[in-house]
Amino acid sequence: QVQLVESGGGLVQAGGSLRLSCAASGRTFSSYTMGWFRQAPGKERVFVAGISWSGANTRYADSVKGRFTISRDNAKNTVYLQMNSLKPEDTAVYSCAARQGLIVPTTSYNYWGQGTQVTVSS
């Protein structure tokens, strides 16, 4: 069982930056692949970024490549999403998720956090 709690969301102007954190409970955090997802109002939840258990492999949605960076600190049971050059279309609720196995750009993750709101003003 893994419990996930996100933080770091807020209101930022276009072009600004935010860093999201996702703190995980449990001693087996380092064995999980982690993902960040977002859901805008009236839209489906979509994959943003993923990172393998070791941090050696990452994967990004095309819409955030070059602007967002996912990382993890297994000693702190935390995964991060650094978001730069934010755009109004990045506005959404961002959630982290955990699964065992490969990074996949779908919602087939076993554990989910509650999410944190990110709002980018123009």
For each residue, the residues with C-beta under 8 A, 3 or more apart:
1: 26 111
2: 24 25 26 28 29 32 98 110 111
3: 24 25 26 111
4: 22 23 24 25 96 97 98 111 112 113
5: 22 23 24 113 114
6: 9 20 21 22 94 95 96 113 114 115 116
7: 20 21 22 23 116
8: 18 19 20 21 116
9: 6 18 20 94 116 117 118
10: 18 117 118 119
11: 119 120 121
12: 16 17 18 86 118 119 120 121
13: 16 120 121
14: 86 87 88 120 121 122
15: 85 86
16: 12 13 86 120
17: 12 82 83 84 85 86
18: 8 9 10 12 83 86 118
19: 8 80 81 82 83
20: 6 7 8 9 36 80 81 83 94 96 116 118
21: 6 7 8 78 79 80
22: 4 5 6 7 34 36 78 79 80 81 96 113
23: 4 5 7 76 77 78
24: 2 3 4 5 29 32 77 78 79 98
25: 2 3 4 29 77
26: 1 2 3 29 77
27:
28: 2 31 32
29: 2 24 25 26 32 74 77 98
30: 53 74
31: 28 53 100
32: 2 24 28 29 53 98 99 100 111
33: 50 51 52 53 98 99 100 101 102 103
34: 22 50 51 70 72 79 96 97 98
35: 47 48 49 50 51 96 97 98 99 103 104 109
36: 20 22 47 48 49 50 70 79 81 94 95 96 97
37: 45 46 47 48 94 95 96 97 107
38: 45 46 48 90 92 93 94 95 118
39: 43 44 45 46 92 93 95 115
40: 43 89 91 92 93
41:
42:
43: 39 40 46 92
44: 39
45: 37 38 39 95 107
46: 37 38 39 43 61
47: 35 36 37 50 61 104 105 106 107
48: 35 36 37 38 60 61 64 68 81 94
49: 35 36 58 59 60 61 64 68 69 70 81
50: 33 34 35 36 47 58 59 70 103 104 105
51: 33 34 35 55 57 58 59 70 71 72 79 103
52: 33 55 56 57 58 102 103
53: 30 31 32 33 74
54: 57
55: 51 52 58 71 72 74
56: 52
57: 51 52 54 103
58: 49 50 51 52 55 70 103
59: 49 50 51 103 105
60: 48 49 64 65 68 70
61: 46 47 48 49 64 65 105
62: 65
63: 89
64: 48 49 60 61 67 68 83 90
65: 60 61 62 68
66:
67: 64 83 84 85 86
68: 48 49 60 64 65 81 82 83 84
69: 49 81 82 84
70: 34 36 49 50 51 58 60 79 80 81 82
71: 51 55 79 80 82
72: 34 51 55 78 79 80
73: 76 77 78 79 80
74: 29 30 53 55 77
75:
76: 23 73
77: 23 24 25 26 29 73 74
78: 21 22 23 24 72 73
79: 21 22 24 34 36 51 70 71 72 73 96
80: 19 20 21 22 70 71 72 73
81: 19 20 22 36 48 49 68 69 70 94 96
82: 17 19 68 69 70 71
83: 17 18 19 20 64 67 68 86 90 118
84: 17 67 68 69
85: 15 17 67
86: 12 14 15 16 17 18 67 83 90 118 120
87: 14 90 120
88: 14 91 120 121 122
89: 40 63 120
90: 38 64 83 86 87 118 120
91: 40 88 118 119 120
92: 38 39 40 43 117 118
93: 38 39 40 115 116 117 118
94: 6 9 20 36 37 38 48 81 115 116 117 118
95: 6 36 37 38 39 45 112 113 114 115 116
96: 4 6 20 22 34 35 36 37 79 81 112 113
97: 4 34 35 36 37 107 109 110 111 112 113
98: 2 4 24 29 32 33 34 35 109 110 111
99: 32 33 35 104 108 109 110 111
100: 31 32 33 110
101: 33 104
102: 33 52
103: 33 35 50 51 52 57 58 59
104: 35 47 50 99 101 108
105: 47 50 59 61
106: 47
107: 37 45 47 97
108: 99 104
109: 35 97 98 99 112
110: 2 97 98 99 100
111: 1 2 3 4 32 97 98 99
112: 4 95 96 97 109
113: 4 5 6 22 95 96 97
114: 5 6 95
115: 6 39 93 94 95
116: 6 7 8 9 20 93 94 95
117: 9 10 92 93 94
118: 9 10 12 18 20 38 83 86 90 91 92 93 94
119: 10 11 12 91
120: 11 12 13 14 16 86 87 88 89 90 91
121: 11 12 13 14 88
122: 14 88
